[in-house]
Amino acid sequence: MGDFEQVDMNVRWSYDQRPAEAQQFDRKLAIMCYLSVFGWLLAYRMPKQHRSELVNFHLRQMTLLHLVTLFCLGLQIVLLPVWGWSSLAVSGVGIGAIMLMRMLGVMSAMNSLQDPLPLIGRLAQRLLRNM
């Protein structure tokens, strides 16, 4: 570690020394929440003291959006024997709305905004407050 100290290069991430880089990192982490389950897991597994309010906001919204997605897929499986292939149209509308909300969330995270998603944004902030 002596070589790093001589050139004044810190090995650990420091939020108070490089705030511009920390804000950029938080923005990227908030965007990754929406792009894949692995990005969401990465943000979720990050220690709470290192997550900013922006990351927590988008993590809560995406958590509820994942639960809604699972509900829509489960509903399609249940309705398939009852309605037949027409249940795909009903589920397609739900999945389309979910994809639209994900795009709105990515745009909000790219601009470092904390705009709630339509229909579920405020509910996610109330239900998942301790996340």
C-alpha positions as protocol buffer text, in pm:
chain_id: "A"
residue {
  index: 1
  type: MET
  ca { x: 0 y: 0 z: 0 }
}
residue {
  index: 2
  type: GLY
  ca { x: 297 y: 230 z: 30 }
}
residue {
  index: 3
  type: ASP
  ca { x: 310 y: 298 z: -344 }
}
residue {
  index: 4
  type: PHE
  ca { x: -49 y: 421 z: -350 }
}
residue {
  index: 5
  type: GLU
  ca { x: 7 y: 655 z: -55 }
}
residue {
  index: 6
  type: GLN
  ca { x: 315 y: 807 z: -218 }
}
residue {
  index: 7
  type: VAL
  ca { x: 125 y: 919 z: -527 }
}
residue {
  index: 8
  type: ASP
  ca { x: -179 y: 1021 z: -318 }
}
residue {
  index: 9
  type: MET
  ca { x: -404 y: 757 z: -473 }
}
residue {
  index: 10
  type: ASN
  ca { x: -665 y: 611 z: -243 }
}
residue {
  index: 11
  type: VAL
  ca { x: -755 y: 247 z: -284 }
}
residue {
  index: 12
  type: ARG
  ca { x: -1102 y: 283 z: -129 }
}
residue {
  index: 13
  type: TRP
  ca { x: -1383 y: 486 z: -277 }
}
residue {
  index: 14
  type: SER
  ca { x: -1417 y: 815 z: -93 }
}
residue {
  index: 15
  type: TYR
  ca { x: -1742 y: 1009 z: -131 }
}
residue {
  index: 16
  type: ASP
  ca { x: -1628 y: 1321 z: 48 }
}
residue {
  index: 17
  type: GLN
  ca { x: -1306 y: 1366 z: -150 }
}
residue {
  index: 18
  type: ARG
  ca { x: -1453 y: 1326 z: -502 }
}
residue {
  index: 19
  type: PRO
  ca { x: -1817 y: 1438 z: -494 }
}
residue {
  index: 20
  type: ALA
  ca { x: -1850 y: 1480 z: -872 }
}
residue {
  index: 21
  type: GLU
  ca { x: -1735 y: 1124 z: -933 }
}
residue {
  index: 22
  type: ALA
  ca { x: -1959 y: 997 z: -656 }
}
residue {
  index: 23
  type: GLN
  ca { x: -2261 y: 1167 z: -813 }
}
residue {
  index: 24
  type: GLN
  ca { x: -2175 y: 1014 z: -1150 }
}
residue {
  index: 25
  type: PHE
  ca { x: -2142 y: 672 z: -986 }
}
residue {
  index: 26
  type: ASP
  ca { x: -2480 y: 713 z: -813 }
}
residue {
  index: 27
  type: ARG
  ca { x: -2644 y: 811 z: -1142 }
}
residue {
  index: 28
  type: LYS
  ca { x: -2501 y: 503 z: -1314 }
}
residue {
  index: 29
  type: LEU
  ca { x: -2613 y: 279 z: -1030 }
}
residue {
  index: 30
  type: ALA
  ca { x: -2967 y: 424 z: -1044 }
}
residue {
  index: 31
  type: ILE
  ca { x: -2980 y: 359 z: -1420 }
}
residue {
  index: 32
  type: MET
  ca { x: -2855 y: 3 z: -1374 }
}
residue {
  index: 33
  type: CYS
  ca { x: -3147 y: -68 z: -1139 }
}
residue {
  index: 34
  type: TYR
  ca { x: -3383 y: -40 z: -1435 }
}
residue {
  index: 35
  type: LEU
  ca { x: -3177 y: -215 z: -1702 }
}
residue {
  index: 36
  type: SER
  ca { x: -3152 y: -567 z: -1561 }
}
residue {
  index: 37
  type: VAL
  ca { x: -3209 y: -783 z: -1258 }
}
residue {
  index: 38
  type: PHE
  ca { x: -2831 y: -800 z: -1214 }
}
residue {
  index: 39
  type: GLY
  ca { x: -2808 y: -421 z: -1201 }
}
residue {
  index: 40
  type: TRP
  ca { x: -3085 y: -419 z: -942 }
}
residue {
  index: 41
  type: LEU
  ca { x: -2902 y: -684 z: -738 }
}
residue {
  index: 42
  type: LEU
  ca { x: -2580 y: -484 z: -757 }
}
residue {
  index: 43
  type: ALA
  ca { x: -2753 y: -174 z: -623 }
}
residue {
  index: 44
  type: TYR
  ca { x: -2941 y: -374 z: -359 }
}
residue {
  index: 45
  type: ARG
  ca { x: -2630 y: -552 z: -230 }
}
residue {
  index: 46
  type: MET
  ca { x: -2435 y: -226 z: -199 }
}
residue {
  index: 47
  type: PRO
  ca { x: -2401 y: -122 z: 169 }
}
residue {
  index: 48
  type: LYS
  ca { x: -2673 y: 122 z: 277 }
}
residue {
  index: 49
  type: GLN
  ca { x: -2426 y: 383 z: 400 }
}
residue {
  index: 50
  type: HIS
  ca { x: -2273 y: 406 z: 49 }
}
residue {
  index: 51
  type: ARG
  ca { x: -2605 y: 441 z: -134 }
}
residue {
  index: 52
  type: SER
  ca { x: -2728 y: 791 z: -201 }
}
residue {
  index: 53
  type: GLU
  ca { x: -3089 y: 901 z: -179 }
}
residue {
  index: 54
  type: LEU
  ca { x: -3110 y: 891 z: -560 }
}
residue {
  index: 55
  type: VAL
  ca { x: -3010 y: 524 z: -569 }
}
residue {
  index: 56
  type: ASN
  ca { x: -3248 y: 436 z: -284 }
}
residue {
  index: 57
  type: PHE
  ca { x: -3536 y: 614 z: -459 }
}
residue {
  index: 58
  type: HIS
  ca { x: -3492 y: 427 z: -786 }
}
residue {
  index: 59
  type: LEU
  ca { x: -3418 y: 99 z: -608 }
}
residue {
  index: 60
  type: ARG
  ca { x: -3753 y: 119 z: -427 }
}
residue {
  index: 61
  type: GLN
  ca { x: -3941 y: 190 z: -749 }
}
residue {
  index: 62
  type: MET
  ca { x: -3774 y: -92 z: -938 }
}
residue {
  index: 63
  type: THR
  ca { x: -3837 y: -337 z: -653 }
}
residue {
  index: 64
  type: LEU
  ca { x: -4211 y: -274 z: -672 }
}
residue {
  index: 65
  type: LEU
  ca { x: -4196 y: -285 z: -1052 }
}
residue {
  index: 66
  type: HIS
  ca { x: -4030 y: -629 z: -1034 }
}
residue {
  index: 67
  type: LEU
  ca { x: -4310 y: -748 z: -806 }
}
residue {
  index: 68
  type: VAL
  ca { x: -4574 y: -613 z: -1047 }
}
residue {
  index: 69
  type: THR
  ca { x: -4397 y: -790 z: -1335 }
}
residue {
  index: 70
  type: LEU
  ca { x: -4403 y: -1120 z: -1147 }
}
residue {
  index: 71
  type: PHE
  ca { x: -4772 y: -1068 z: -1073 }
}
residue {
  index: 72
  type: CYS
  ca { x: -4848 y: -1004 z: -1443 }
}
residue {
  index: 73
  type: LEU
  ca { x: -4659 y: -1315 z: -1551 }
}
residue {
  index: 74
  type: GLY
  ca { x: -4829 y: -1524 z: -1283 }
}
residue {
  index: 75
  type: LEU
  ca { x: -5166 y: -1388 z: -1389 }
}
residue {
  index: 76
  type: GLN
  ca { x: -5096 y: -1490 z: -1747 }
}
residue {
  index: 77
  type: ILE
  ca { x: -5010 y: -1843 z: -1637 }
}
residue {
  index: 78
  type: VAL
  ca { x: -5334 y: -1863 z: -1438 }
}
residue {
  index: 79
  type: LEU
  ca { x: -5548 y: -1717 z: -1719 }
}
residue {
  index: 80
  type: LEU
  ca { x: -5396 y: -1927 z: -1998 }
}
residue {
  index: 81
  type: PRO
  ca { x: -5617 y: -2235 z: -1935 }
}
residue {
  index: 82
  type: VAL
  ca { x: -5925 y: -2017 z: -1881 }
}
residue {
  index: 83
  type: TRP
  ca { x: -5899 y: -1767 z: -2168 }
}
residue {
  index: 84
  type: GLY
  ca { x: -5665 y: -1956 z: -2394 }
}
residue {
  index: 85
  type: TRP
  ca { x: -5429 y: -1761 z: -2613 }
}
residue {
  index: 86
  type: SER
  ca { x: -5628 y: -1441 z: -2574 }
}
residue {
  index: 87
  type: SER
  ca { x: -5470 y: -1409 z: -2229 }
}
residue {
  index: 88
  type: LEU
  ca { x: -5150 y: -1315 z: -2414 }
}
residue {
  index: 89
  type: ALA
  ca { x: -5315 y: -992 z: -2529 }
}
residue {
  index: 90
  type: VAL
  ca { x: -5412 y: -900 z: -2173 }
}
residue {
  index: 91
  type: SER
  ca { x: -5067 y: -981 z: -2044 }
}
residue {
  index: 92
  type: GLY
  ca { x: -4907 y: -799 z: -2337 }
}
residue {
  index: 93
  type: VAL
  ca { x: -5077 y: -475 z: -2234 }
}
residue {
  index: 94
  type: GLY
  ca { x: -4946 y: -517 z: -1879 }
}
residue {
  index: 95
  type: ILE
  ca { x: -4592 y: -595 z: -1991 }
}
residue {
  index: 96
  type: GLY
  ca { x: -4605 y: -301 z: -2233 }
}
residue {
  index: 97
  type: ALA
  ca { x: -4704 y: -67 z: -1950 }
}
residue {
  index: 98
  type: ILE
  ca { x: -4421 y: -207 z: -1736 }
}
residue {
  index: 99
  type: MET
  ca { x: -4168 y: -148 z: -2015 }
}
residue {
  index: 100
  type: LEU
  ca { x: -4293 y: 208 z: -2053 }
}
residue {
  index: 101
  type: MET
  ca { x: -4250 y: 268 z: -1680 }
}
residue {
  index: 102
  type: ARG
  ca { x: -3897 y: 126 z: -1697 }
}
residue {
  index: 103
  type: MET
  ca { x: -3809 y: 368 z: -1977 }
}
residue {
  index: 104
  type: LEU
  ca { x: -3950 y: 659 z: -1777 }
}
residue {
  index: 105
  type: GLY
  ca { x: -3745 y: 548 z: -1478 }
}
residue {
  index: 106
  type: VAL
  ca { x: -3425 y: 529 z: -1683 }
}
residue {
  index: 107
  type: MET
  ca { x: -3485 y: 880 z: -1819 }
}
residue {
  index: 108
  type: SER
  ca { x: -3547 y: 1010 z: -1469 }
}
residue {
  index: 109
  type: ALA
  ca { x: -3231 y: 842 z: -1338 }
}
residue {
  index: 110
  type: MET
  ca { x: -3025 y: 975 z: -1629 }
}
residue {
  index: 111
  type: ASN
  ca { x: -3124 y: 1330 z: -1534 }
}
residue {
  index: 112
  type: SER
  ca { x: -3062 y: 1262 z: -1160 }
}
residue {
  index: 113
  type: LEU
  ca { x: -3427 y: 1333 z: -1084 }
}
residue {
  index: 114
  type: GLN
  ca { x: -3647 y: 1165 z: -827 }
}
residue {
  index: 115
  type: ASP
  ca { x: -3972 y: 1170 z: -1023 }
}
residue {
  index: 116
  type: PRO
  ca { x: -4214 y: 896 z: -914 }
}
residue {
  index: 117
  type: LEU
  ca { x: -4332 y: 653 z: -1179 }
}
residue {
  index: 118
  type: PRO
  ca { x: -4698 y: 670 z: -1279 }
}
residue {
  index: 119
  type: LEU
  ca { x: -4934 y: 440 z: -1086 }
}
residue {
  index: 120
  type: ILE
  ca { x: -4672 y: 283 z: -856 }
}
residue {
  index: 121
  type: GLY
  ca { x: -4409 y: 549 z: -776 }
}
residue {
  index: 122
  type: ARG
  ca { x: -4561 y: 698 z: -462 }
}
residue {
  index: 123
  type: LEU
  ca { x: -4678 y: 358 z: -344 }
}
residue {
  index: 124
  type: ALA
  ca { x: -4324 y: 221 z: -374 }
}
residue {
  index: 125
  type: GLN
  ca { x: -4186 y: 506 z: -164 }
}
residue {
  index: 126
  type: ARG
  ca { x: -4443 y: 444 z: 110 }
}
residue {
  index: 127
  type: LEU
  ca { x: -4428 y: 64 z: 117 }
}
residue {
  index: 128
  type: LEU
  ca { x: -4053 y: 18 z: 83 }
}
residue {
  index: 129
  type: ARG
  ca { x: -3941 y: 305 z: 306 }
}
residue {
  index: 130
  type: ASN
  ca { x: -3692 y: 92 z: 505 }
}
residue {
  index: 131
  type: MET
  ca { x: -3508 y: -42 z: 203 }
}
